[in-house]
């Protein structure tokens, strides 16, 4: 029995307490009533999202976020589940990220080193939880984590996926380095 992506998304959203933007649309299967008409992303913008995602979840001993096509996933989620004001905040945030990075680092995000990208995103992350911080960054993180760990690569290589787990065992010994179980 293969994992149903819709069921996996519902489980992740419920597990996160429904705090993710677009959670209502995922749970009900309905699109928001008011969205940007004709919202579209260019291949360059999708590549930019891939690089942001890959900076958040880089390739290590398992493939990173770029390997799962995280940019396309983010675009689908923003277009299909976000309300118009959330879509605007996301798009404006991407523009702020691009411009802020260029101002601070002096180069384009796409041509910068992994260390420069990580350093800049870590600063955004530190500011994201402040009252006047960049809320769009939480959207980027949430979408990256959701898309990665509900993908086949994330669920089977980064997590321990057991298609038919068998009986429920409440106490399983943990050994340092064990993977978390996929849902």
Secondary structure, 3 states (H helix, E strand, C coil): CCCCHHHHHHHHHHHCCCCCCCHHHHHHCCCCCCCCCCCCCCHHHHHHHHHHHHHHCCCCCCCCHHHHCHHHHHHHHHHHHCCHHHHHHHHHHHHHHHHHHHHHHCCCHHHCCHHHHHHHHHHHHHHHCCCCCCHHHHHHHHHHHHHHHCCHHHHHHHCECCCCCCCCCCCCCCCCCCCCECC
